[in-house]
Amino acid sequence: MPICSAKGCRAAAVWVLAWNNPKIHTPERRKTWLACEDHREHLSKFLGVRGFLKDVVAFEEWEAPGDSGG
């Protein structure tokens, strides 16, 4: 079971926050954090104020770049 990326949280992840740091990653690169319902907004804001957040997708709908879908 995927777990939320928030420090100390052990709740099930239901969101994928796709991000990259433009100073060190190529534009197409996507790193991911996982978030439970309670931490989605906090983690999104943390990434957003830095200009890192690219997308927020429900975990069950997430396909990492390059995934074949199966």
Protein Blocks (a to p, Z undefined) as FASTA:
>chain_A
ZZdfbghiacdcfbdcddddfklpcfklccdddddfklmmmmmmmmmmnomafbdcdfkl
pccehiaoZZ
